[in-house]
Amino acid sequence: MKILGIGNAIIDVLCKVDDDFLVNNSLKKSTMKLINENELKSLLSSLNIEETISGGSVANSIVGLSQLGNTVGFIGKVANDEFGHKYEEGLKKENVKYLYKKKDEPIPTGTCLILITPDSERTMCTFLGTAGRINDDDVESNLIKNAEITFLEGYLWDEGEPKKAFDKAIKNSRKVAMSLSDLFCVERHKSQFLELVKNRLDIIFANEQEILSLISTNKFEEVISFCKQLNKNIIITRGEKGSIAIKGENIFECAAKKNLKIKDLTGAGDLFAAGYLHGIVNNLSAEESLNVGTELSSKIIQKIGGRI
């Protein structure tokens, strides 16, 4: 297997609503709100489901890698329920090997309600469910040893059970890649993320805000100096400024695509990572890998949803 992803298994449930629905449920348009199981059931009871997609950050990347023709697998925790079955089916349709064995769980499958208003804005209500309960028993050592790269997401990192799964994955990997995922994740786990980046990871994906926060600076030159000292493969996306890869003393840059009709930024970072990782496992140069990442992320932001 080329790449094995381990991440939050969240099923995206797309529903069309009007603005009144948001107002009546005290939801602020275009934001993401964490909800509990009762809130999820209450919202679902008055919605018509348009589509379900097997989502989650690393899962989106893994599907992108599969679409580019790579042999890939994914481990993410779901329950043995309706959404859990749909999640597994969704990945299998995309030729992703789903390598988690579902079982009955006290908590349902993680769900993200994506409420789309007539103006195409997306308002998200996320119930993490059993996704955030992944533990070391859910991660098989042999599967990890058989993959060229293990790809992890910062979203999954938390003290306790998920941390044990992370540790087991890193210890058994040939090469480890990780996305810092989100500014909130970085600020919440800064000291642990810094230790991972310095000592345990081989390939790191971050956006400019995340990497600046990680090393507590507002100067990008300091980020460059920090990355050069590590002698790793660090890839940073910078929005309109394009992207940059730093490998030891070498710096590679790629300009952002111009004149795009942006519809939805969901999945931009996920698909960029897919493109770059595709380059690595297919022996492309850093510049070529940045180009593939830029191409994929440019495509995804011109359509609704996190799938090309």
N, C-alpha and C positions, 0 to 999 in steps of 0.2 A: 504494500500500500504506500502511495506517495505521501499523503497527509491525513492524519487523524485529528479531528477537531473535538475539543471537550468544552462544553459551554452550557449556558442556561437554555433549556428546551422550553420555549414559550410559543404557544400557538396563537398566531395573529387571527383575530376574528373581525372581518371587515363588515361594517354596517353603515348604511346611509341613514342620516338623520337630518331633521331641520334644526334651525337655531333655537327654537322653543324647547326642544328636547334637552339641549345643553343647559339652558336657563333653568328649566324645571328640575334638573338634577344637580344644580349648583356646580356645573363644570365650566371651567374657563377655557375658551376656544384656543386651540393650537398648543396646549400644554399636555404634560404627562402627569397623571396622578396615580399613586399607589392605592389600591383598594383591597378590602378583605373579601373573604368568600361570600358573605351575606350580601355585600354590595354588588358583587359580580352577578349573583343569582337574581337579584332585584333588577339590575339593568338588563340582563339577558331576557327576562320575562316579558319585556316590552319592546324587543328588537327583532327585526327580521335579518337573519344572517345572509349576507351576499356571497361571502367567500371565506374559506379558512386556508391559511398558509402556515407551513411549519417554519416558524421564525426563531429569533434569537440572533445575536451578533455573529458569533462564530459559525452558526448553522448557515446564515446567509453567505458567509465567505466560502464555506465548504460546498454549497450548491453552485456558487460561481465557478469554483475549481472543477467541479464535475462537468459543468457546461463547457468548459475549455478542454475536456477530454481526459482529465486526470482521474486516477483511481483513488477514491477518498472514502473516509468513514467518519461517523460522528457518535459521540457518547453524550447524552443529556438525559436527565431524569424526568420521566413522565409517569403518571399513574395508569392503572389498567382501567381506564374509563373511556367515554366516547371521544373526548378531545385527545387523549393519549393515543388511541387507535388512528385518529385522523393525522396526528403528528407523524407517526411512523409511516403511514401510507404516503404522506406528502413527500417525505425524504426519499422513500424507495422509488417514487415516480421520477425523481431527479437523478436516479442512479447513484444515490449515496447509500453506503452500507450503514444501516442503523444498528449500532453495536451495544445497545442497552436492552436488557431483558426486563420488560414491563412486569410489575407485580402489583397486587392490591396495596394501596397506600391510604393512610388516614387522611391525607390532604390531596385534593384533586390536581390535575395537570395545570401548570402555569399558563395563564391566558392574558393576552393583551387585546382588549377591545379597542378597535380603531374606528372611531366615529367620524364619518366623512360628511361634512355639510355641503350644501349646493355650491359654495364658493371654492370647493376642493381642499379646504383646510382640514387637517386631521387632528382630532383630539383623542388622546390615548388614556385608557384606564387599565392599569397593569396589576394583575394578581399573580404574584410570583409562584404561588402554589408549591408543589413538590420539587420544582426545578432547583430551588435554593437549598434543597436538603441532600444534594449529592454527597456521597461519602466514598472512602477508599475502597469499600467492597463493590462499588458500582464500576470501578475502573480496573480492567484486567491487565496485568503486567505484560502478558505475551502480546496483546493487541498493540500496546504502546511500543514494545521492542521491535515489532514488525513494520512500523511506519518510519519513513525517512525523516519526517518532521511531525512533532506534536504541536498543535496550535491551540492556545488557551486564551480566555478572555478575562480581563480585569473585573468585569461584572460578577464573575463567579466567586471571586476571592472574598472570603469572610472567615472570621475565626471559627474554630470548631470543625465540624464535619467537612465542609467544602475545602478547607485548608489542607486537611489530610488527603483528600483526593488530588489536590494540586501537587502536594509534596510527592505522592506516589507517582504521579504522571511525570514530574520533572526527573525524579531519580531513575526512571526506567526508559527515558527518551534518548534517542540518538542525537536529536537536535530539537531545541525548544524555541518556539516563537510565541509571543504574547502581544495582545493589543491592550493598551492601558485603558481603553474603552470610553472613559468619560471623566470630565474634570472633577465631578463629585467623587468618583471612585478614587482618583489620585489623592484628593485632599483628605479623604476619609482614611486611606491606608498608606499615607505617604512614606513612612519609615520602612514598612514592609515592601512596598513597591520599589523603593530605592535599593533595598538589599537584593531583591530579585533581579533588577536591571543590572546592578554591578556584578553580581556573583553567580547567578543561576540561569540566566536566559542567554540565548544566542542571537535571536532576531527580535527586535522590539518595534512595534508600530505605535505611533502617537500622533496627535495633532499638535499644533504649535502651543496652544494654551495648556495642554496636559503636560508637555515636557518642560515648559517654563515653570509651571507649578511644582513639578516633581523636584526640581533643583532650586526652588525658591528664588527665582530671578525674573527680571522683566527684560533682560538683554539676550537677544538671540545669539550674539557672539559667544556668550558664556555657555550656551547650549552646545554650540559647535565644539568648543574646547573640551567640555565634559565628555561628549560623545567620542571625540578623537582619542582621549585617554583610555577609554574602555576597550577599544579594539574589538568591537562587536559590529553587527549589522543593524544599524538604527535608521528607521525610515520615518520621516516626519512629513505630514501633509500640512499645507499652509494656505488653504483656500485659494484665493485669486493669485497668490504668489507661487502657486504650483507645489511641487514636492521635492524633497531632498533625501538622499541616502548617504549615510556616513559609515564608511568601513575603514577603521583605523585612521590613517592620515588622509585617505582618499574621500573626496566629496563629489557626489554626482547630483545633478539637478535636472528637473523636468518642468517645463512651463505648463500652466493650466490652459485648458482649451478655452477658446474665446467664443462669444456670441451663441451661448447655449440657451435653449428655452427651458429654464429650470421650472420643474413642476413640483418636485418633492425631494428633499435631501435625505430621506430615509435610505439607509444602506450604502451611502456614498463611501464611507470609511471601510465598511465591510467588503465591498466589491473592489476597492483599491487594494486592500490586503490580499484578496484572492488573486488579483492580477500579478502582484509582486511575487507572491509565493509560487504562482505558476512559473514565473521566470526562473526562480531558484531551482525548482525540481526539474526544469527542462534545460538547465545549463545556459540560460540567457545571461547577458551582461547586466550590471546594475542599471545602466541607462535603458536598456531594452525592457527590463523588469518594471522600472518606473513608468515607461511608456504604456505597457500593457495595463498597469494599475490605473493610470490616468484615463486610458480609453474606456475601461469598464466603468469607472466611477462617473465619467462624463455621460455614458449611456443611461445609467440608472437614475441620475437626477433629472432626466428629461421625461421620465414616466412616473406613474403612481406606484408605490410599493417597492419592496426590497429585492425584487427578482427581475432579471433581464428577460 
